[in-house]
Amino acid sequence: MKDTGHVHRRGVLRSAAAGSLLFSGVVKQLLADSGDPLLAREAPFPVAAKQVIFLFMTGGVSHVDTFDPKPALTRDHGREIRADHPEIRDRPGYERIFLKRPQWRFRPHGQCGTEVSELFPEVAGCVDDIALIRSMHTSHSNHYNATLGMHTGSFAFSRPSIGSWMSYGLGTENRNLPGFVVIAPQQTYAGTQVYASDFLPASHQGTLVVPGAEPIANVRPRVARDRQQLELAALRRLNERHLEQRPADAALASRLRSFETAAGMQLAVPDAFDFSGETAGTLASYGLQPGQTSGFGWQCLAARRLVERGVRFVELIDTGSSGNWDAHGDMLSHVPLARNVDRPIAALLKDLKQRGMLEETLVVWTTEFGRTPFNNTADAPGREHHPWAFSSWLAGGGVKAGITWGETDEHGLRASVNRVHVHDFHATILRLMGFDHEQLTYRHAGRDYRLTDVHGEVVQGLLE
């Protein structure tokens, strides 16, 4: 990846306030000369999408109950099958397994006629803007490993997250806000590794936002404005003296840049999370009450406001009060979980489209794996982890809308036609953002690393 050195005028104006608080012209020049890892860059390929909203449904959403209709699974309910499945291998009580029918009805929606189950009635109304992938598969059936793989391309070891790679490749258009933001009420499987930068520069790691009265802790000044200005002036003098004596110290320059970003965040963060200027109609569309600061609707509206302000990559993790999608015990748990996210996601897609932002925003919906179309009894209330097949979808800039891609077999057991592995999924997302996944690399420990490691093929059929 080559640094084009291109600076967006909007980013310069937005960062001016923060820079003026801390650094003189001499020090700013020293910082510029040391190389700026967050400098806004143009992608190598011309594309429509400029930012990503990544919707992660943690726990494993059942594909056969949501986005992958399987009439044969209903027809053959109770039939015994054989499968050397990783979740039942040598597991007591699973010596025999039986097909289990979907628990919700499917019907076609939109001009394209894509079938979606009644669990997602609002998202179903947006299918004409969606490219639905029904042939996803992954390399692990454990939550930790599959979640790590979906976020980093590595199923065993810590590696930079997809948001960090995006920040590394494109920089940021707003120096007063982080380039990569993760909004989650609590951690998901694999913890902070899902948004860590690992061996990439630390400036590319995700900033965690926790819904609530203070989404980012300690961002509001704790002292009066005039006193803070005196403290910043003193800090400026010390930093100038220190950096002028060490102009070649890149680590020091990066640390001083973090002070600049922190000062800018004090100005920009309160505004980004202040919804008081949103209309009553907008709040209602996301299922929000005036003054509400929690819920998946809040996460979705916050995401729109962040990308509107130049944040490059925003991930929303669904870890709300209803738990997650890990439905071993009872598939009926999918009902409140779907209700919690369905309306806000549809509102986000419609809001972006109405504002003319969907064409430059790539919206990604995914989970770490699917759920088995069988169990040890046909009437078992739940389903197990299933890495062999699941569904994901894309919408927005550069995506061929209103299509379905790939198929599973008649029972939803395996991805069978136009299979899309997680590595292919990542390669396609990077291409939609203007990158060749084989060329976006970083040298570490004697080799060039990339998000897709040594795998991945772009799914050309998903591109406009």
C-alpha positions as semicolon CSV with decimal commas, in nm:
position;residue;x (nm);y (nm);z (nm)
1;M;0,000;0,000;0,000
2;K;0,136;0,340;-0,096
3;D;0,078;0,659;0,099
4;T;-0,056;0,911;-0,151
5;G;-0,003;1,206;0,081
6;H;-0,345;1,338;-0,013
7;V;-0,506;1,556;0,254
8;H;-0,882;1,615;0,255
9;R;-0,973;1,980;0,309
10;R;-1,255;1,877;0,542
11;G;-1,012;1,684;0,763
12;V;-0,773;1,980;0,780
13;L;-1,049;2,216;0,889
14;R;-1,184;1,973;1,146
15;S;-0,843;1,915;1,301
16;A;-0,749;2,283;1,312
17;A;-0,921;2,344;1,642
18;A;-0,746;2,056;1,814
19;G;-0,406;2,142;1,669
20;S;-0,425;2,505;1,777
21;L;-0,478;2,399;2,137
22;L;-0,150;2,215;2,172
23;F;0,108;2,275;1,907
24;S;0,293;2,564;1,747
25;G;0,369;2,571;1,375
26;V;0,723;2,441;1,434
27;V;0,603;2,140;1,629
28;K;0,326;2,069;1,377
29;Q;0,588;2,060;1,103
30;L;0,800;1,818;1,304
31;L;0,494;1,596;1,345
32;A;0,423;1,611;0,972
33;D;0,785;1,531;0,887
34;S;0,778;1,221;1,110
35;G;0,498;1,066;0,903
36;D;0,133;1,065;0,999
37;P;-0,031;0,720;1,023
38;L;-0,379;0,874;1,028
39;L;-0,333;1,099;0,726
40;A;-0,641;1,069;0,502
41;R;-0,561;0,869;0,188
42;E;-0,737;0,784;-0,132
43;A;-0,800;0,413;-0,195
44;P;-0,599;0,262;-0,484
45;F;-0,916;0,185;-0,682
46;P;-1,194;0,440;-0,744
47;V;-1,502;0,328;-0,551
48;A;-1,824;0,473;-0,416
49;A;-1,789;0,356;-0,054
50;K;-1,586;0,570;0,184
51;Q;-1,680;0,424;0,521
52;V;-1,813;0,104;0,678
53;I;-2,082;0,025;0,935
54;F;-2,025;-0,333;1,051
55;L;-2,321;-0,495;1,229
56;F;-2,212;-0,800;1,427
57;M;-2,475;-1,033;1,574
58;T;-2,272;-1,218;1,832
59;G;-2,352;-1,578;1,923
60;G;-2,445;-1,742;1,593
61;V;-2,769;-1,654;1,413
62;S;-2,963;-1,948;1,269
63;H;-2,954;-1,914;0,890
64;V;-3,237;-2,163;0,835
65;D;-3,466;-1,956;1,059
66;T;-3,382;-1,611;0,918
67;F;-3,239;-1,565;0,566
68;D;-3,209;-1,913;0,410
69;P;-3,549;-2,076;0,340
70;K;-3,541;-2,456;0,331
71;P;-3,876;-2,616;0,240
72;A;-3,708;-2,957;0,231
73;L;-3,606;-2,915;0,594
74;T;-3,973;-2,880;0,686
75;R;-4,066;-3,171;0,461
76;D;-3,801;-3,400;0,609
77;H;-3,840;-3,294;0,972
78;G;-3,751;-3,588;1,196
79;R;-3,545;-3,776;0,935
80;E;-3,227;-3,925;1,078
81;I;-2,906;-3,819;0,904
82;R;-2,534;-3,880;0,947
83;A;-2,275;-3,602;0,964
84;D;-1,919;-3,590;1,097
85;H;-1,990;-3,253;1,252
86;P;-1,733;-3,086;1,483
87;E;-1,995;-2,999;1,745
88;I;-2,127;-3,354;1,790
89;R;-1,818;-3,565;1,724
90;D;-1,773;-3,804;2,022
91;R;-2,033;-3,605;2,216
92;P;-2,249;-3,817;2,445
93;G;-2,616;-3,808;2,352
94;Y;-2,547;-3,718;1,989
95;E;-2,485;-4,066;1,853
96;R;-2,799;-4,015;1,641
97;I;-2,912;-3,684;1,489
98;F;-3,236;-3,577;1,321
99;L;-3,339;-3,292;1,094
100;K;-3,524;-3,008;1,267
101;R;-3,761;-2,784;1,072
102;P;-3,742;-2,401;1,071
103;Q;-3,965;-2,243;1,333
104;W;-4,064;-1,932;1,134
105;R;-4,223;-1,885;0,794
106;F;-4,051;-1,727;0,496
107;R;-4,204;-1,515;0,224
108;P;-4,074;-1,303;-0,067
109;H;-4,023;-0,929;-0,028
110;G;-3,945;-0,627;-0,243
111;Q;-3,914;-0,600;-0,617
112;C;-3,638;-0,862;-0,610
113;G;-3,852;-1,119;-0,428
114;T;-3,583;-1,221;-0,178
115;E;-3,729;-1,453;0,086
116;V;-3,680;-1,356;0,451
117;S;-3,839;-1,508;0,760
118;E;-4,097;-1,334;0,974
119;L;-3,827;-1,277;1,239
120;F;-3,702;-0,978;1,036
121;P;-4,008;-0,799;0,889
122;E;-3,844;-0,454;0,882
123;V;-3,514;-0,562;0,730
124;A;-3,719;-0,768;0,481
125;G;-3,863;-0,438;0,358
126;C;-3,511;-0,327;0,260
127;V;-3,410;-0,629;0,051
128;D;-3,400;-0,428;-0,270
129;D;-3,093;-0,253;-0,125
130;I;-2,928;-0,572;0,003
131;A;-2,697;-0,836;-0,143
132;L;-2,773;-1,146;0,064
133;I;-2,506;-1,417;0,087
134;R;-2,651;-1,760;0,168
135;S;-2,332;-1,961;0,121
136;M;-2,105;-1,836;0,398
137;H;-1,885;-2,083;0,584
138;T;-1,607;-2,054;0,838
139;S;-1,314;-2,250;0,984
140;H;-1,412;-2,303;1,347
141;S;-1,718;-2,396;1,553
142;N;-1,606;-2,234;1,878
143;H;-1,739;-1,885;1,955
144;Y;-1,399;-1,741;2,047
145;N;-1,219;-1,869;1,738
146;A;-1,499;-1,799;1,492
147;T;-1,548;-1,446;1,629
148;L;-1,174;-1,383;1,611
149;G;-1,170;-1,513;1,254
150;M;-1,460;-1,296;1,142
151;H;-1,286;-0,987;1,279
152;T;-0,919;-1,054;1,207
153;G;-0,896;-1,333;0,948
154;S;-0,707;-1,543;1,204
155;F;-0,884;-1,823;1,391
156;A;-0,610;-1,898;1,643
157;F;-0,379;-1,599;1,697
158;S;-0,428;-1,229;1,760
159;R;-0,405;-1,025;1,442
160;P;-0,515;-0,671;1,345
161;S;-0,892;-0,633;1,316
162;I;-1,066;-0,542;0,993
163;G;-1,141;-0,194;1,128
164;S;-0,772;-0,143;1,206
165;W;-0,678;-0,251;0,854
166;M;-0,927;-0,002;0,715
167;S;-0,784;0,277;0,930
168;Y;-0,432;0,179;0,824
169;G;-0,528;0,182;0,457
170;L;-0,740;0,496;0,444
171;G;-0,651;0,709;0,747
172;T;-0,917;0,937;0,888
173;E;-1,110;1,236;0,756
174;N;-1,173;1,382;1,102
175;R;-0,878;1,417;1,338
176;N;-1,113;1,519;1,621
177;L;-1,271;1,172;1,629
178;P;-1,120;0,822;1,624
179;G;-1,102;0,666;1,279
180;F;-1,229;0,332;1,410
181;V;-1,510;0,312;1,668
182;V;-1,675;0,006;1,827
183;I;-2,012;0,055;2,000
184;A;-2,104;-0,226;2,240
185;P;-2,277;-0,246;2,578
186;Q;-2,026;-0,515;2,679
187;Q;-1,744;-0,723;2,534
188;T;-1,816;-1,011;2,299
189;Y;-1,624;-1,335;2,250
190;A;-1,248;-1,274;2,200
191;G;-1,280;-0,950;2,397
192;T;-1,071;-0,653;2,290
193;Q;-0,900;-0,860;2,019
194;V;-1,198;-0,796;1,789
195;Y;-1,096;-0,430;1,762
196;A;-0,725;-0,440;1,846
197;S;-0,457;-0,318;1,604
198;D;-0,205;-0,587;1,715
199;F;0,118;-0,520;1,518
200;L;-0,026;-0,224;1,324
201;P;0,048;0,116;1,479
202;A;-0,159;0,167;1,795
203;S;-0,330;0,471;1,641
204;H;-0,537;0,226;1,431
205;Q;-0,697;0,033;1,719
206;G;-1,069;0,071;1,779
207;T;-1,208;0,310;2,039
208;L;-1,475;0,145;2,252
209;V;-1,800;0,338;2,301
210;V;-2,036;0,207;2,570
211;P;-2,395;0,333;2,533
212;G;-2,497;0,549;2,827
213;A;-2,482;0,902;2,961
214;E;-2,104;0,912;2,903
215;P;-2,028;0,694;2,596
216;I;-1,654;0,766;2,607
217;A;-1,523;0,800;2,961
218;N;-1,342;1,113;3,075
219;V;-1,388;1,299;2,747
220;R;-1,552;1,600;2,909
221;P;-1,311;1,849;3,074
222;R;-1,307;1,815;3,451
223;V;-1,181;2,168;3,506
224;A;-1,298;2,512;3,398
225;R;-1,219;2,609;3,039
226;D;-0,980;2,894;3,131
227;R;-0,785;2,671;3,367
228;Q;-0,762;2,399;3,105
229;Q;-0,622;2,650;2,857
230;L;-0,346;2,739;3,105
231;E;-0,264;2,371;3,155
232;L;-0,259;2,306;2,780
233;A;-0,031;2,606;2,725
234;A;0,214;2,470;2,982
235;L;0,198;2,126;2,820
236;R;0,256;2,285;2,480
237;R;0,575;2,454;2,594
238;L;0,713;2,132;2,740
239;N;0,621;1,931;2,431
240;E;0,779;2,183;2,196
241;R;1,105;2,181;2,389
242;H;1,111;1,803;2,415
243;L;1,027;1,731;2,052
244;E;1,263;1,990;1,907
245;Q;1,549;1,805;2,078
246;R;1,428;1,469;1,942
247;P;1,291;1,536;1,591
248;A;1,358;1,179;1,470
249;D;1,166;1,003;1,748
250;A;0,859;0,863;1,570
251;A;0,715;0,711;1,889
252;L;0,730;1,048;2,062
253;A;0,566;1,217;1,765
254;S;0,286;0,958;1,773
255;R;0,231;1,018;2,142
256;L;0,204;1,392;2,087
257;R;-0,048;1,326;1,808
258;S;-0,258;1,136;2,061
259;F;-0,270;1,451;2,275
260;E;-0,392;1,642;1,972
261;T;-0,666;1,387;1,904
262;A;-0,769;1,385;2,270
263;A;-0,806;1,762;2,271
264;G;-1,012;1,747;1,954
265;M;-1,234;1,475;2,099
266;Q;-1,334;1,706;2,382
267;L;-1,489;1,927;2,116
268;A;-1,629;1,665;1,879
269;V;-1,744;1,370;2,092
270;P;-2,016;1,549;2,292
271;D;-2,163;1,680;1,966
272;A;-2,153;1,338;1,795
273;F;-2,351;1,173;2,075
274;D;-2,593;1,459;2,136
275;F;-2,916;1,350;1,967
276;S;-3,118;1,654;2,079
277;G;-3,103;1,799;1,729
278;E;-3,255;1,490;1,568
279;T;-3,621;1,517;1,473
280;A;-3,890;1,331;1,664
281;G;-3,959;1,132;1,347
282;T;-3,597;1,021;1,318
283;L;-3,580;0,913;1,681
284;A;-3,907;0,721;1,646
285;S;-3,787;0,542;1,334
286;Y;-3,496;0,399;1,535
287;G;-3,732;0,309;1,820
288;L;-3,586;0,576;2,050
289;Q;-3,741;0,805;2,307
290;P;-3,604;1,161;2,348
291;G;-3,309;1,149;2,586
292;Q;-3,259;0,772;2,554
293;T;-2,891;0,673;2,562
294;S;-2,903;0,295;2,531
295;G;-3,038;0,018;2,310
296;F;-2,948;-0,102;1,961
297;G;-3,145;0,185;1,811
298;W;-2,910;0,425;1,991
299;Q;-2,611;0,232;1,854
300;C;-2,746;0,256;1,497
301;L;-2,821;0,628;1,513
302;A;-2,481;0,692;1,672
303;A;-2,321;0,502;1,383
304;R;-2,494;0,722;1,128
305;R;-2,383;1,037;1,310
306;L;-2,024;0,912;1,333
307;V;-1,984;0,823;0,965
308;E;-2,154;1,154;0,886
309;R;-1,865;1,320;1,072
310;G;-1,591;1,132;0,889
311;V;-1,532;0,825;1,106
312;R;-1,399;0,557;0,872
313;F;-1,516;0,231;1,035
314;V;-1,793;0,185;1,294
315;E;-1,878;-0,157;1,437
316;L;-2,196;-0,223;1,631
317;I;-2,192;-0,536;1,846
318;D;-2,529;-0,668;1,955
319;T;-2,467;-0,761;2,320
320;G;-2,781;-0,612;2,470
321;S;-2,987;-0,708;2,772
322;S;-3,155;-0,994;2,582
323;G;-2,828;-1,189;2,575
324;N;-2,680;-1,315;2,248
325;W;-2,783;-1,543;1,963
326;D;-2,633;-1,863;2,110
327;A;-2,955;-2,065;2,104
328;H;-2,854;-2,408;2,237
329;G;-3,142;-2,416;2,482
330;D;-3,430;-2,257;2,295
331;M;-3,462;-2,111;1,947
332;L;-3,743;-1,890;2,076
333;S;-3,468;-1,668;2,217
334;H;-3,428;-1,546;1,858
335;V;-3,763;-1,364;1,888
336;P;-3,661;-1,086;2,131
337;L;-3,313;-1,071;1,980
338;A;-3,450;-1,012;1,630
339;R;-3,708;-0,764;1,758
340;N;-3,429;-0,571;1,930
341;V;-3,227;-0,515;1,610
342;D;-3,473;-0,545;1,320
343;R;-3,632;-0,199;1,336
344;P;-3,309;-0,007;1,409
345;I;-3,119;-0,177;1,125
346;A;-3,397;-0,101;0,878
347;A;-3,411;0,258;1,006
348;L;-3,035;0,291;0,957
349;L;-3,054;0,172;0,595
350;K;-3,347;0,402;0,518
351;D;-3,189;0,698;0,697
352;L;-2,860;0,659;0,510
353;K;-3,047;0,627;0,180
354;Q;-3,267;0,930;0,244
355;R;-2,963;1,143;0,324
356;G;-2,775;1,028;0,014
357;M;-2,519;0,850;0,232
358;L;-2,591;0,485;0,152
359;E;-2,410;0,505;-0,180
360;E;-2,087;0,598;0,003
361;T;-2,139;0,381;0,312
362;L;-2,090;0,003;0,309
363;V;-2,322;-0,165;0,560
364;V;-2,219;-0,518;0,662
365;W;-2,442;-0,759;0,859
366;T;-2,293;-1,083;0,986
367;T;-2,254;-1,332;1,267
368;E;-1,970;-1,576;1,345
369;F;-2,145;-1,896;1,224
370;G;-2,489;-2,045;1,175
371;R;-2,684;-2,306;1,369
372;T;-2,737;-2,672;1,291
373;P;-3,042;-2,776;1,087
374;F;-3,046;-3,087;1,307
375;N;-3,028;-3,187;1,670
376;N;-3,019;-3,507;1,875
377;T;-3,399;-3,512;1,866
378;A;-3,622;-3,350;1,606
379;D;-3,815;-3,170;1,878
380;A;-3,511;-3,037;2,065
381;P;-3,585;-2,670;2,141
382;G;-3,241;-2,538;2,038
383;R;-2,974;-2,571;1,771
384;E;-2,596;-2,616;1,797
385;H;-2,302;-2,420;1,651
386;H;-2,268;-2,464;1,275
387;P;-1,956;-2,351;1,084
388;W;-2,051;-2,526;0,758
389;A;-2,313;-2,270;0,652
390;F;-2,458;-1,934;0,753
391;S;-2,591;-1,611;0,603
392;S;-2,452;-1,257;0,586
393;W;-2,547;-0,952;0,382
394;L;-2,405;-0,629;0,239
395;A;-2,571;-0,302;0,142
396;G;-2,457;0,035;0,016
397;G;-2,166;0,169;-0,184
398;G;-2,045;-0,059;-0,458
399;V;-2,280;-0,349;-0,378
400;K;-2,506;-0,511;-0,638
401;A;-2,836;-0,461;-0,461
402;G;-3,145;-0,682;-0,459
403;I;-2,965;-1,011;-0,519
404;T;-2,898;-1,338;-0,339
405;W;-2,560;-1,504;-0,377
406;G;-2,480;-1,869;-0,327
407;E;-2,681;-2,159;-0,192
408;T;-2,672;-2,422;0,077
409;D;-2,787;-2,778;0,015
410;E;-3,155;-2,862;0,045
411;H;-3,139;-2,892;0,423
412;G;-2,905;-2,598;0,490
413;L;-2,633;-2,830;0,612
414;R;-2,346;-2,713;0,390
415;A;-2,272;-2,419;0,164
416;S;-2,285;-2,583;-0,176
417;V;-2,303;-2,327;-0,459
418;N;-2,074;-2,020;-0,490
419;R;-1,930;-2,081;-0,146
420;V;-1,799;-1,775;0,042
421;H;-1,544;-1,831;0,316
422;V;-1,471;-1,562;0,574
423;H;-1,148;-1,483;0,385
424;D;-1,349;-1,427;0,066
425;F;-1,590;-1,208;0,262
426;H;-1,299;-0,992;0,384
427;A;-1,141;-0,975;0,039
428;T;-1,474;-0,853;-0,103
429;I;-1,523;-0,589;0,167
430;L;-1,173;-0,456;0,105
431;R;-1,238;-0,446;-0,270
432;L;-1,561;-0,252;-0,214
433;M;-1,353;-0,001;-0,016
434;G;-1,101;0,027;-0,299
435;F;-0,828;-0,221;-0,202
436;D;-0,669;-0,530;-0,348
437;H;-0,661;-0,755;-0,042
438;E;-0,328;-0,902;-0,157
439;Q;-0,166;-0,558;-0,169
440;L;-0,288;-0,409;0,160
441;T;0,000;-0,544;0,368
442;Y;0,218;-0,459;0,667
443;R;0,565;-0,594;0,731
444;H;0,601;-0,756;1,070
445;A;0,847;-1,014;1,208
446;G;1,013;-1,059;0,871
447;R;0,705;-1,113;0,654
448;D;0,423;-0,919;0,492
449;Y;0,091;-0,973;0,666
450;R;-0,257;-0,901;0,535
451;L;-0,615;-0,937;0,660
452;T;-0,675;-1,244;0,441
453;D;-0,336;-1,404;0,522
454;V;-0,265;-1,625;0,217
455;H;-0,629;-1,689;0,128
456;G;-0,935;-1,517;-0,014
457;E;-1,098;-1,442;-0,347
458;V;-1,311;-1,137;-0,424
459;V;-1,673;-1,235;-0,491
460;Q;-1,712;-1,043;-0,816
461;G;-2,083;-1,126;-0,838
462;L;-2,148;-0,899;-0,538
463;L;-1,995;-0,593;-0,702
464;E;-2,193;-0,343;-0,912
